[in-house]
Amino acid sequence: MKYLVETTFRDKETLKRYLKGNTFESTDKDRIETLQSGGYLGKTIEEKAKGGRGRSSGKGKSDDPGGDVNESSKAESEDTPAKEE
């Protein structure tokens, strides 16, 4: 599970430093309870479900021509320098 770091601390088991606002991940319930009782960790961070109907990074149709143009000719056209006048 993941937890929000409330106070900056160095983990005595891994010697890794956790800054306030970072996330701490562990499945050791005793360790989590110790860190929470010391004020170092907050509540569990809810992980968002992956998949579903999220927004895509692109808009509209794909730039992929469907395999009609081979990759090498596509790369050659992108690397052509502009003409100087």
A tleap script that builds the chain and sets N, CA, C and O, in Angstrom:
source leaprc.protein.ff14SB
mol = sequence {
  NMET LYS TYR LEU VAL GLU THR THR PHE ARG
  ASP LYS GLU THR LEU LYS ARG TYR LEU LYS
  GLY ASN THR PHE GLU SER THR ASP LYS ASP
  ARG ILE GLU THR LEU GLN SER GLY GLY TYR
  LEU GLY LYS THR ILE GLU GLU LYS ALA LYS
  GLY GLY ARG GLY ARG SER SER GLY LYS GLY
  LYS SER ASP ASP PRO GLY GLY ASP VAL ASN
  GLU SER SER LYS ALA GLU SER GLU ASP THR
  PRO ALA LYS GLU CGLU
}
set mol.1.N position { 0.840 -1.172 0.000 }
set mol.1.CA position { 0.000 0.000 0.000 }
set mol.1.C position { 0.892 1.245 0.000 }
set mol.1.O position { 2.043 1.202 0.436 }
set mol.2.N position { 0.344 2.337 -0.491 }
set mol.2.CA position { 1.077 3.602 -0.533 }
set mol.2.C position { 0.500 4.567 0.498 }
set mol.2.O position { -0.707 4.613 0.735 }
set mol.3.N position { 1.409 5.336 1.103 }
set mol.3.CA position { 1.027 6.278 2.149 }
set mol.3.C position { 1.688 7.622 1.883 }
set mol.3.O position { 2.793 7.678 1.344 }
set mol.4.N position { 1.021 8.692 2.256 }
set mol.4.CA position { 1.554 10.038 2.105 }
set mol.4.C position { 2.512 10.340 3.258 }
set mol.4.O position { 2.189 10.103 4.421 }
set mol.5.N position { 3.687 10.863 2.925 }
set mol.5.CA position { 4.670 11.232 3.948 }
set mol.5.C position { 4.272 12.593 4.524 }
set mol.5.O position { 4.183 13.581 3.795 }
set mol.6.N position { 4.039 12.633 5.820 }
set mol.6.CA position { 3.618 13.856 6.511 }
set mol.6.C position { 4.806 14.650 7.050 }
set mol.6.O position { 4.760 15.879 7.092 }
set mol.7.N position { 5.864 13.960 7.461 }
set mol.7.CA position { 7.067 14.578 8.019 }
set mol.7.C position { 8.282 13.905 7.390 }
set mol.7.O position { 8.335 12.680 7.284 }
set mol.8.N position { 9.258 14.710 6.974 }
set mol.8.CA position { 10.473 14.166 6.373 }
set mol.8.C position { 11.172 13.219 7.355 }
set mol.8.O position { 11.327 13.536 8.534 }
set mol.9.N position { 11.592 12.049 6.849 }
set mol.9.CA position { 12.305 11.089 7.696 }
set mol.9.C position { 13.205 10.202 6.836 }
set mol.9.O position { 13.048 10.130 5.617 }
set mol.10.N position { 14.150 9.530 7.496 }
set mol.10.CA position { 15.006 8.535 6.840 }
set mol.10.C position { 14.587 7.168 7.375 }
set mol.10.O position { 14.574 6.936 8.584 }
set mol.11.N position { 14.246 6.273 6.460 }
set mol.11.CA position { 13.823 4.931 6.844 }
set mol.11.C position { 15.010 4.161 7.412 }
set mol.11.O position { 16.025 4.001 6.735 }
set mol.12.N position { 14.892 3.689 8.639 }
set mol.12.CA position { 16.008 3.015 9.295 }
set mol.12.C position { 16.311 1.656 8.676 }
set mol.12.O position { 17.409 1.130 8.858 }
set mol.13.N position { 15.362 1.083 7.951 }
set mol.13.CA position { 15.582 -0.222 7.334 }
set mol.13.C position { 16.277 -0.112 5.972 }
set mol.13.O position { 17.122 -0.943 5.640 }
set mol.14.N position { 15.925 0.903 5.188 }
set mol.14.CA position { 16.499 1.044 3.845 }
set mol.14.C position { 17.476 2.209 3.741 }
set mol.14.O position { 18.209 2.327 2.759 }
set mol.15.N position { 17.484 3.073 4.763 }
set mol.15.CA position { 18.283 4.302 4.800 }
set mol.15.C position { 17.893 5.290 3.707 }
set mol.15.O position { 18.635 6.230 3.421 }
set mol.16.N position { 16.733 5.078 3.098 }
set mol.16.CA position { 16.224 6.003 2.086 }
set mol.16.C position { 15.520 7.164 2.780 }
set mol.16.O position { 14.798 6.963 3.756 }
set mol.17.N position { 15.730 8.371 2.276 }
set mol.17.CA position { 15.116 9.566 2.848 }
set mol.17.C position { 13.798 9.848 2.137 }
set mol.17.O position { 13.727 9.819 0.908 }
set mol.18.N position { 12.770 10.118 2.908 }
set mol.18.CA position { 11.447 10.442 2.376 }
set mol.18.C position { 11.108 11.871 2.767 }
set mol.18.O position { 11.111 12.211 3.951 }
set mol.19.N position { 10.821 12.697 1.794 }
set mol.19.CA position { 10.468 14.093 2.039 }
set mol.19.C position { 8.967 14.242 2.207 }
set mol.19.O position { 8.191 13.442 1.684 }
set mol.20.N position { 8.567 15.267 2.936 }
set mol.20.CA position { 7.149 15.546 3.126 }
set mol.20.C position { 6.491 15.718 1.758 }
set mol.20.O position { 6.981 16.472 0.918 }
set mol.21.N position { 5.384 15.017 1.541 }
set mol.21.CA position { 4.672 15.075 0.270 }
set mol.21.C position { 4.974 13.887 -0.637 }
set mol.21.O position { 4.234 13.627 -1.585 }
set mol.22.N position { 6.079 13.152 -0.346 }
set mol.22.CA position { 6.402 11.955 -1.117 }
set mol.22.C position { 5.461 10.828 -0.732 }
set mol.22.O position { 4.619 10.977 0.153 }
set mol.23.N position { 5.616 9.698 -1.409 }
set mol.23.CA position { 4.851 8.515 -1.035 }
set mol.23.C position { 5.787 7.458 -0.475 }
set mol.23.O position { 6.932 7.331 -0.908 }
set mol.24.N position { 5.291 6.710 0.485 }
set mol.24.CA position { 6.019 5.603 1.108 }
set mol.24.C position { 5.210 4.353 0.820 }
set mol.24.O position { 3.999 4.324 1.043 }
set mol.25.N position { 5.877 3.318 0.324 }
set mol.25.CA position { 5.169 2.098 -0.030 }
set mol.25.C position { 5.701 0.929 0.779 }
set mol.25.O position { 6.911 0.716 0.857 }
set mol.26.N position { 4.787 0.169 1.383 }
set mol.26.CA position { 5.177 -0.992 2.174 }
set mol.26.C position { 3.961 -1.887 2.404 }
set mol.26.O position { 2.816 -1.437 2.369 }
set mol.27.N position { 4.243 -3.153 2.638 }
set mol.27.CA position { 3.177 -4.097 2.995 }
set mol.27.C position { 3.310 -4.535 4.458 }
set mol.27.O position { 2.488 -5.309 4.948 }
set mol.28.N position { 4.346 -4.041 5.161 }
set mol.28.CA position { 4.601 -4.380 6.559 }
set mol.28.C position { 3.702 -3.528 7.462 }
set mol.28.O position { 3.985 -2.358 7.721 }
set mol.29.N position { 2.621 -4.140 7.930 }
set mol.29.CA position { 1.629 -3.399 8.721 }
set mol.29.C position { 2.205 -2.844 10.024 }
set mol.29.O position { 1.855 -1.735 10.429 }
set mol.30.N position { 3.078 -3.600 10.678 }
set mol.30.CA position { 3.683 -3.123 11.930 }
set mol.30.C position { 4.541 -1.884 11.669 }
set mol.30.O position { 4.505 -0.922 12.436 }
set mol.31.N position { 5.307 -1.917 10.589 }
set mol.31.CA position { 6.167 -0.776 10.237 }
set mol.31.C position { 5.314 0.450 9.932 }
set mol.31.O position { 5.635 1.553 10.373 }
set mol.32.N position { 4.237 0.267 9.184 }
set mol.32.CA position { 3.334 1.374 8.836 }
set mol.32.C position { 2.735 1.969 10.101 }
set mol.32.O position { 2.702 3.190 10.254 }
set mol.33.N position { 2.263 1.123 11.009 }
set mol.33.CA position { 1.669 1.614 12.257 }
set mol.33.C position { 2.683 2.410 13.083 }
set mol.33.O position { 2.341 3.432 13.678 }
set mol.34.N position { 3.937 1.934 13.115 }
set mol.34.CA position { 4.986 2.644 13.855 }
set mol.34.C position { 5.230 4.024 13.254 }
set mol.34.O position { 5.322 5.014 13.981 }
set mol.35.N position { 5.335 4.091 11.928 }
set mol.35.CA position { 5.587 5.375 11.257 }
set mol.35.C position { 4.385 6.317 11.382 }
set mol.35.O position { 4.561 7.528 11.516 }
set mol.36.N position { 3.172 5.769 11.339 }
set mol.36.CA position { 1.978 6.608 11.505 }
set mol.36.C position { 1.869 7.128 12.934 }
set mol.36.O position { 1.513 8.288 13.142 }
set mol.37.N position { 2.167 6.294 13.909 }
set mol.37.CA position { 2.074 6.747 15.303 }
set mol.37.C position { 3.144 7.793 15.608 }
set mol.37.O position { 2.956 8.624 16.497 }
set mol.38.N position { 4.256 7.764 14.890 }
set mol.38.CA position { 5.309 8.765 15.058 }
set mol.38.C position { 5.031 10.047 14.281 }
set mol.38.O position { 5.782 11.016 14.390 }
set mol.39.N position { 3.964 10.054 13.504 }
set mol.39.CA position { 3.589 11.256 12.754 }
set mol.39.C position { 4.303 11.389 11.414 }
set mol.39.O position { 4.256 12.446 10.784 }
set mol.40.N position { 4.965 10.315 10.979 }
set mol.40.CA position { 5.698 10.386 9.719 }
set mol.40.C position { 4.834 10.096 8.499 }
set mol.40.O position { 5.058 10.660 7.428 }
set mol.41.N position { 3.852 9.224 8.655 }
set mol.41.CA position { 2.993 8.853 7.534 }
set mol.41.C position { 1.550 9.227 7.792 }
set mol.41.O position { 1.073 9.201 8.926 }
set mol.42.N position { 0.864 9.575 6.715 }
set mol.42.CA position { -0.554 9.878 6.788 }
set mol.42.C position { -1.369 8.666 6.369 }
set mol.42.O position { -0.949 7.522 6.544 }
set mol.43.N position { -2.520 8.934 5.822 }
set mol.43.CA position { -3.425 7.865 5.426 }
set mol.43.C position { -3.001 7.238 4.099 }
set mol.43.O position { -2.113 7.735 3.406 }
set mol.44.N position { -3.655 6.148 3.777 }
set mol.44.CA position { -3.405 5.431 2.532 }
set mol.44.C position { -3.770 6.310 1.342 }
set mol.44.O position { -4.782 7.011 1.360 }
set mol.45.N position { -2.934 6.262 0.311 }
set mol.45.CA position { -3.222 6.987 -0.926 }
set mol.45.C position { -4.002 6.051 -1.837 }
set mol.45.O position { -3.564 4.937 -2.126 }
set mol.46.N position { -5.152 6.513 -2.282 }
set mol.46.CA position { -5.973 5.716 -3.190 }
set mol.46.C position { -5.355 5.737 -4.567 }
set mol.46.O position { -5.049 6.803 -5.100 }
set mol.47.N position { -5.168 4.565 -5.146 }
set mol.47.CA position { -4.633 4.492 -6.501 }
set mol.47.C position { -5.796 4.512 -7.473 }
set mol.47.O position { -6.810 3.842 -7.275 }
set mol.48.N position { -5.626 5.304 -8.536 }
set mol.48.CA position { -6.672 5.393 -9.546 }
set mol.48.C position { -6.635 4.145 -10.405 }
set mol.48.O position { -5.567 3.626 -10.730 }
set mol.49.N position { -7.799 3.680 -10.762 }
set mol.49.CA position { -7.885 2.495 -11.614 }
set mol.49.C position { -7.397 2.834 -13.010 }
set mol.49.O position { -7.701 3.894 -13.558 }
set mol.50.N position { -6.638 1.914 -13.569 }
set mol.50.CA position { -6.146 2.123 -14.928 }
set mol.50.C position { -7.151 1.536 -15.902 }
set mol.50.O position { -7.882 0.598 -15.584 }
set mol.51.N position { -7.169 2.116 -17.107 }
set mol.51.CA position { -8.083 1.612 -18.127 }
set mol.51.C position { -9.363 2.416 -18.132 }
set mol.51.O position { -9.421 3.520 -17.590 }
set mol.52.N position { -10.364 1.871 -18.733 }
set mol.52.CA position { -11.637 2.572 -18.796 }
set mol.52.C position { -11.666 3.595 -19.904 }
set mol.52.O position { -10.921 3.492 -20.879 }
set mol.53.N position { -12.521 4.577 -19.755 }
set mol.53.CA position { -12.700 5.576 -20.788 }
set mol.53.C position { -12.041 6.879 -20.397 }
set mol.53.O position { -12.720 7.876 -20.152 }
set mol.54.N position { -10.733 6.877 -20.336 }
set mol.54.CA position { -9.994 8.091 -20.019 }
set mol.54.C position { -9.697 8.884 -21.270 }
set mol.54.O position { -9.959 8.434 -22.386 }
set mol.55.N position { -9.151 10.061 -21.077 }
set mol.55.CA position { -8.762 10.896 -22.213 }
set mol.55.C position { -7.481 10.362 -22.823 }
set mol.55.O position { -6.595 9.876 -22.121 }
set mol.56.N position { -7.399 10.461 -24.133 }
set mol.56.CA position { -6.166 10.070 -24.794 }
set mol.56.C position { -5.281 11.295 -24.926 }
set mol.56.O position { -5.752 12.428 -24.821 }
set mol.57.N position { -3.987 11.060 -25.160 }
set mol.57.CA position { -3.060 12.174 -25.270 }
set mol.57.C position { -3.186 12.876 -26.610 }
set mol.57.O position { -2.824 14.046 -26.728 }
set mol.58.N position { -3.688 12.190 -27.610 }
set mol.58.CA position { -3.820 12.786 -28.939 }
set mol.58.C position { -5.234 13.264 -29.191 }
set mol.58.O position { -6.169 12.895 -28.480 }
set mol.59.N position { -5.378 14.087 -30.210 }
set mol.59.CA position { -6.709 14.568 -30.568 }
set mol.59.C position { -7.049 14.065 -31.957 }
set mol.59.O position { -6.201 14.056 -32.849 }
set mol.60.N position { -8.262 13.658 -32.132 }
set mol.60.CA position { -8.694 13.250 -33.464 }
set mol.60.C position { -8.116 11.915 -33.873 }
set mol.60.O position { -7.840 11.055 -33.036 }
set mol.61.N position { -7.936 11.752 -35.167 }
set mol.61.CA position { -7.476 10.488 -35.716 }
set mol.61.C position { -5.978 10.302 -35.522 }
set mol.61.O position { -5.239 11.255 -35.273 }
set mol.62.N position { -5.561 9.076 -35.641 }
set mol.62.CA position { -4.151 8.731 -35.517 }
set mol.62.C position { -3.358 9.236 -36.713 }
set mol.62.O position { -3.889 9.345 -37.818 }
set mol.63.N position { -2.075 9.547 -36.485 }
set mol.63.CA position { -1.191 9.959 -37.568 }
set mol.63.C position { -0.669 8.775 -38.358 }
set mol.63.O position { -0.057 8.951 -39.412 }
set mol.64.N position { -0.905 7.568 -37.858 }
set mol.64.CA position { -0.427 6.371 -38.517 }
set mol.64.C position { -1.179 6.173 -39.830 }
set mol.64.O position { -2.408 6.109 -39.818 }
set mol.65.N position { -0.470 6.073 -40.977 }
set mol.65.CA position { -1.144 5.933 -42.264 }
set mol.65.C position { -1.684 4.535 -42.496 }
set mol.65.O position { -2.229 4.261 -43.564 }
set mol.66.N position { -1.547 3.641 -41.522 }
set mol.66.CA position { -2.093 2.307 -41.669 }
set mol.66.C position { -1.097 1.331 -42.253 }
set mol.66.O position { -1.489 0.253 -42.699 }
set mol.67.N position { 0.159 1.668 -42.264 }
set mol.67.CA position { 1.179 0.758 -42.733 }
set mol.67.C position { 1.503 0.901 -44.209 }
set mol.67.O position { 2.321 0.135 -44.720 }
set mol.68.N position { 0.902 1.840 -44.913 }
set mol.68.CA position { 1.179 2.017 -46.332 }
set mol.68.C position { 2.556 2.621 -46.577 }
set mol.68.O position { 3.173 2.350 -47.607 }
set mol.69.N position { 3.043 3.430 -45.651 }
set mol.69.CA position { 4.344 4.077 -45.804 }
set mol.69.C position { 5.317 3.361 -44.890 }
set mol.69.O position { 5.045 3.181 -43.702 }
set mol.70.N position { 6.479 2.941 -45.453 }
set mol.70.CA position { 7.432 2.260 -44.584 }
set mol.70.C position { 8.136 3.281 -43.701 }
set mol.70.O position { 8.197 4.468 -44.023 }
set mol.71.N position { 8.662 2.801 -42.591 }
set mol.71.CA position { 9.247 3.691 -41.588 }
set mol.71.C position { 10.471 4.438 -42.106 }
set mol.71.O position { 10.677 5.594 -41.737 }
set mol.72.N position { 11.286 3.814 -42.950 }
set mol.72.CA position { 12.504 4.472 -43.405 }
set mol.72.C position { 12.199 5.671 -44.298 }
set mol.72.O position { 12.863 6.702 -44.184 }
set mol.73.N position { 11.212 5.559 -45.182 }
set mol.73.CA position { 10.895 6.705 -46.037 }
set mol.73.C position { 10.243 7.825 -45.233 }
set mol.73.O position { 10.409 9.005 -45.541 }
set mol.74.N position { 9.509 7.444 -44.213 }
set mol.74.CA position { 8.890 8.446 -43.342 }
set mol.74.C position { 9.976 9.216 -42.588 }
set mol.74.O position { 9.892 10.436 -42.452 }
set mol.75.N position { 11.008 8.496 -42.093 }
set mol.75.CA position { 12.102 9.131 -41.363 }
set mol.75.C position { 12.924 10.027 -42.291 }
set mol.75.O position { 13.366 11.100 -41.880 }
set mol.76.N position { 13.132 9.598 -43.532 }
set mol.76.CA position { 13.906 10.402 -44.475 }
set mol.76.C position { 13.231 11.741 -44.738 }
set mol.76.O position { 13.907 12.765 -44.828 }
set mol.77.N position { 11.917 11.745 -44.862 }
set mol.77.CA position { 11.214 12.994 -45.154 }
set mol.77.C position { 11.271 13.951 -43.964 }
set mol.77.O position { 11.249 15.168 -44.148 }
set mol.78.N position { 11.344 13.411 -42.743 }
set mol.78.CA position { 11.406 14.264 -41.553 }
set mol.78.C position { 12.798 14.853 -41.360 }
set mol.78.O position { 12.928 15.921 -40.761 }
set mol.79.N position { 13.845 14.185 -41.852 }
set mol.79.CA position { 15.215 14.641 -41.651 }
set mol.79.C position { 15.710 15.575 -42.750 }
set mol.79.O position { 16.852 16.031 -42.689 }
set mol.80.N position { 14.904 15.865 -43.728 }
set mol.80.CA position { 15.336 16.726 -44.839 }
set mol.80.C position { 15.465 18.148 -44.351 }
set mol.80.O position { 14.510 18.698 -43.803 }
set mol.81.N position { 16.652 18.775 -44.541 }
set mol.81.CA position { 16.829 20.155 -44.074 }
set mol.81.C position { 16.065 21.150 -44.964 }
set mol.81.O position { 15.797 20.881 -46.135 }
set mol.82.N position { 15.731 22.280 -44.388 }
set mol.82.CA position { 15.024 23.328 -45.137 }
set mol.82.C position { 16.014 24.030 -46.083 }
set mol.82.O position { 17.209 24.120 -45.801 }
set mol.83.N position { 15.488 24.516 -47.198 }
set mol.83.CA position { 16.333 25.231 -48.182 }
set mol.83.C position { 16.629 26.617 -47.648 }
set mol.83.O position { 15.777 27.274 -47.050 }
set mol.84.N position { 17.886 27.051 -47.885 }
set mol.84.CA position { 18.265 28.403 -47.489 }
set mol.84.C position { 18.119 29.304 -48.690 }
set mol.84.O position { 18.401 28.881 -49.811 }
set mol.85.N position { 17.694 30.517 -48.493 }
set mol.85.CA position { 17.532 31.453 -49.603 }
set mol.85.C position { 18.593 32.525 -49.579 }
set mol.85.O position { 18.607 33.399 -50.445 }
savepdb mol mol.pdb
quit
